[in-house]
Amino acid sequence: MTRPDRVLTVLRGNADLVRLAAGSFDFDLDRAEHGEEVRLASGAPLRAVAGDDTGGTYFVCADGSVLYASSEGEAGLIGADLDEALEILFGLPGWHDHTDLDPAADGDELEAVFDRTEDGIRDAYGPGLEVDRDTLLSGLGLRRLPRRELLRRLQESLLRTEPEFLLLNAEEGCAYALPDRLPRPPLWQTVLAPGRDDLARMRADHDHHREAIANDPVRRATVLRAAQYDRQPGDLQLLRMLLRHEVHCGPTEELRLAAVLVGLHGRPEDHAWLRSLRESEPDVRFLLGGFPDSTPALAQWAAEFDESNYGQDPDEEHELTWTALARRQGRTELARAALIRILDGTGPRDEALLGCLVGEFKAVGDLGQAIRARRLHASLQDDADRRGMALVDLASLQRRHGEAEAARQSLERAVTVLDGPPPPSPLPPADRPELAPGPGPGLPEPSCRTSTWRELGLGVRVTEEYLLIAQAAAPLGLHETAGAALRSGKAMLDALAHPTENLRQAAQAAEAAQTLAAPRPA
């Protein structure tokens, strides 16, 4: 029996303790039902164990930590395990009002705040708070700790909430707000910390440290960022080393940053080196645009590039820089939590940002959030072609996420948008026999807006997506979805002037999947 199960078993086995916990301390085992479906962003399991009279719920996480979610859309950890959480709930009743207190404040002032809160509870539930607390703690085998210590432990848990325990509304994917205003380090500080350590090692002039760091692309990228924000005149040799290693990775953002940091020193040999790099690789030429022909202008070019693209204040760097670096460092949950917070804060003017977020969520393997970002991105497109392409990508994401019918509907919308509105007709269709028949079942009829997209790469992609949706839907038992997608895909395939062998094979695979999954006659 795990520790959380032990204390819950003891509590559930004693009706008097259950009553006391639900009364003055608002930990009610009969309220273990949250008002909406929720999940952790990480995908780790949650188990509701109790609730309170405001609609809040207490969850036990996979590692034993206890998460509280309010009915107002706030959530945070309140204990490293259920024992600690209950010690806080019983020892610090009304804890919701104390999350932002300073544990280092004057002891008398803190105790006065705690006392006022408990006096209010006594007014509501009667004078037996102290006796009830002692009965619960002793009955459950829990400790009675000083209230200052309980506050410190509560805040330690709250600060651990993100990234591992970020709570989401399961249907919409939006994150719950944090229940406190405790100071937290900015994302860049967390991501940059290993780079600062590596930069210190390189500056210590240990060759084995330098080579090990420079050979690792992720450590190299992080230490370059650290060097960007902590510049020293003696860094030129290590910057050259980082640049030499980065050259082998192609035209990366890190190559440009390293080139700018080297260029700021204005050395003739570096000018000649950077110019040779530009001349040897067309992509590098584009990356280092506006590179000067003369050595004296090198430092000015680098300074201007630095001012427009980099700078020395990490707070001014876009958050996506740090989420991408966190992902490369293997800190997936840190990147995911920050990306979800960014997505939650987007609005109608964030079309470009939403497009970037789709790619970032794909990179961390979160198709659900990528779908959410792409859906918002598609809704902001005024141009029909761009909206259609966004909807095609939305369909692809939904299909890969196991949402076959939603994917088919998104693809139908894409075709409708790409074809445009129907042509104006002075006569009803019944009186116009000259109208050609539509392209096939399940497809909207092409309109007066040019449908040349069907003959181009986009048409091939839409055809393939229909067939892939049919393949995905059939094993799920979605026979109507599979049939409709297959008919639409085959209609588009037949209309292609130069269908590829891959498309023909995809059609055959979709037909085979539908046949295999078809209900057998009784």
GIURQUI-V222790 format. One record per backbone hydrogen bond with DSSP energy under -1.0 kcal/mol. NH is the residue of the N-H (numbers start at 0). CO is the residue of the C=O. E is the energy in kcal/mol with one decimal. If there is no record, write none. Layout:
# GIURQUI-V222790
((NH;CO;E) (NH;CO;E))
This chain:
# GIURQUI-V222790
((5;1;-2.3) (6;2;-2.2) (7;3;-2.1) (8;4;-2.6) (9;5;-2.3) (10;6;-2.3) (11;7;-3.2) (12;8;-1.5) (13;10;-1.7) (17;13;-2.3) (18;14;-2.3) (19;15;-2.3) (20;16;-2.7) (21;17;-1.9) (22;18;-1.2) (26;20;-2.9) (27;50;-3.0) (30;27;-1.7) (32;30;-2.4) (38;167;-1.8) (40;165;-2.9) (42;39;-1.5) (46;59;-1.3) (48;57;-2.9) (49;57;-1.2) (50;27;-2.1) (51;55;-1.9) (54;51;-1.5) (56;68;-2.7) (57;49;-3.0) (58;66;-3.3) (59;46;-2.9) (60;64;-3.2) (63;60;-1.9) (65;78;-2.2) (66;58;-2.6) (67;75;-2.7) (68;56;-2.7) (69;73;-3.1) (74;176;-2.7) (75;67;-2.1) (77;65;-2.8) (84;80;-2.4) (85;81;-2.6) (86;82;-2.3) (87;83;-2.0) (88;84;-2.8) (89;85;-2.9) (90;86;-2.0) (91;87;-2.3) (96;93;-2.0) (97;94;-2.2) (100;97;-1.6) (104;101;-2.2) (109;105;-2.4) (110;106;-2.6) (111;107;-1.9) (112;108;-1.9) (113;109;-2.5) (114;110;-2.6) (115;111;-2.2) (116;112;-2.0) (117;113;-2.3) (118;114;-2.5) (119;115;-1.7) (120;116;-1.6) (121;117;-2.3) (122;118;-2.0) (123;119;-1.3) (124;120;-2.9) (125;121;-2.3) (131;127;-2.8) (132;128;-2.5) (133;129;-2.3) (134;130;-2.4) (135;131;-2.3) (136;132;-2.7) (137;133;-2.3) (138;134;-2.3) (139;135;-2.0) (141;136;-2.9) (149;145;-2.1) (150;146;-2.3) (151;147;-2.1) (152;148;-2.3) (153;149;-2.6) (154;150;-2.4) (155;151;-2.1) (156;152;-2.1) (157;153;-2.5) (158;154;-2.2) (159;156;-1.3) (160;157;-1.4) (164;160;-2.8) (165;162;-1.1) (167;38;-3.2) (168;173;-2.7) (169;36;-2.4) (172;168;-2.9) (175;166;-3.0) (176;72;-2.9) (189;185;-1.3) (190;186;-2.4) (191;187;-2.7) (192;188;-1.0) (195;191;-2.2) (196;192;-1.9) (197;193;-2.3) (198;194;-2.5) (199;195;-2.0) (200;196;-1.8) (201;197;-2.5) (202;198;-2.3) (203;199;-1.1) (204;201;-1.6) (209;205;-2.4) (210;206;-2.6) (211;207;-1.8) (212;208;-2.3) (213;209;-2.8) (214;210;-2.0) (219;215;-2.9) (220;216;-2.0) (221;217;-2.2) (222;218;-2.6) (223;219;-2.0) (224;220;-1.7) (225;221;-2.1) (226;222;-2.5) (227;223;-1.9) (228;224;-1.4) (234;231;-1.9) (238;234;-2.4) (239;235;-2.4) (240;236;-2.0) (241;237;-2.2) (242;238;-2.4) (243;239;-2.6) (244;240;-1.9) (245;241;-2.1) (246;242;-1.9) (248;245;-2.0) (249;246;-1.4) (251;249;-2.0) (255;251;-1.6) (256;252;-2.4) (257;253;-2.7) (258;254;-2.6) (259;255;-2.4) (260;256;-2.6) (261;257;-2.4) (262;258;-2.9) (263;259;-1.8) (264;261;-1.6) (265;262;-1.7) (270;266;-1.8) (271;267;-2.2) (272;268;-1.8) (273;269;-2.8) (274;270;-2.3) (275;271;-1.9) (276;272;-1.9) (277;273;-2.1) (278;274;-2.0) (279;275;-1.6) (280;276;-1.3) (284;280;-2.0) (285;281;-2.0) (286;282;-2.1) (287;283;-2.4) (290;287;-1.0) (297;294;-2.1) (300;296;-2.5) (301;297;-2.7) (302;298;-2.4) (303;299;-2.5) (304;300;-2.6) (305;301;-2.7) (306;302;-2.5) (307;303;-2.0) (308;304;-2.0) (309;305;-2.3) (315;312;-1.8) (316;313;-1.0) (320;317;-1.5) (322;318;-2.3) (323;319;-2.2) (324;320;-1.7) (325;321;-2.6) (326;322;-2.3) (327;323;-2.2) (328;324;-1.8) (329;326;-1.6) (330;325;-2.5) (331;329;-1.3) (334;330;-2.1) (335;331;-3.2) (336;332;-2.6) (337;333;-1.8) (338;334;-2.5) (339;335;-2.5) (340;336;-2.1) (341;337;-2.2) (342;338;-2.8) (343;339;-2.7) (344;340;-1.1) (345;342;-1.6) (349;346;-2.0) (353;349;-2.6) (354;350;-1.8) (355;351;-1.9) (356;352;-2.4) (357;353;-1.7) (358;354;-1.2) (359;355;-2.0) (360;356;-2.8) (361;357;-2.1) (362;358;-2.0) (363;359;-1.5) (364;361;-1.2) (365;360;-2.7) (369;365;-1.8) (370;366;-2.6) (371;367;-1.8) (372;368;-2.5) (373;369;-2.6) (374;370;-2.7) (375;371;-1.8) (376;372;-2.5) (377;373;-3.0) (378;374;-1.8) (380;377;-1.4) (386;382;-2.5) (387;383;-2.8) (388;384;-2.5) (389;385;-2.1) (390;386;-2.3) (391;387;-2.0) (392;388;-2.1) (393;389;-2.2) (394;390;-2.4) (395;391;-2.0) (396;392;-2.5) (397;393;-2.7) (398;394;-2.5) (399;395;-2.2) (400;396;-1.5) (401;398;-1.4) (402;397;-3.1) (406;402;-2.3) (407;403;-2.3) (408;404;-2.3) (409;405;-2.3) (410;406;-2.3) (411;407;-2.3) (412;408;-2.2) (413;409;-2.2) (414;410;-2.3) (415;411;-2.3) (416;412;-2.7) (417;413;-2.8) (418;414;-2.4) (419;415;-1.6) (430;427;-1.8) (431;428;-1.8) (434;431;-1.7) (442;439;-1.7) (453;450;-1.8) (454;451;-1.5) (458;452;-1.4) (459;455;-1.6) (460;456;-2.3) (461;457;-2.7) (462;458;-2.3) (463;459;-2.6) (464;460;-2.5) (465;461;-2.4) (466;462;-1.9) (467;463;-2.5) (468;464;-2.6) (469;465;-2.2) (470;466;-2.0) (471;467;-2.3) (472;468;-2.7) (473;469;-1.8) (476;473;-1.9) (477;472;-1.9) (478;476;-1.6) (481;477;-2.7) (482;478;-2.6) (483;479;-2.6) (484;480;-2.5) (485;481;-2.3) (486;482;-2.4) (487;483;-2.3) (488;484;-2.6) (489;485;-2.7) (490;486;-2.2) (491;487;-2.2) (492;488;-2.4) (493;489;-2.6) (494;490;-1.1) (503;499;-1.8) (504;500;-2.5) (505;501;-2.1) (506;502;-2.3) (507;503;-2.2) (508;504;-2.5) (509;505;-2.2) (510;506;-2.4) (511;507;-2.5) (512;508;-2.4) (513;509;-2.2) (514;510;-2.4) (515;511;-2.6) (516;512;-2.0))
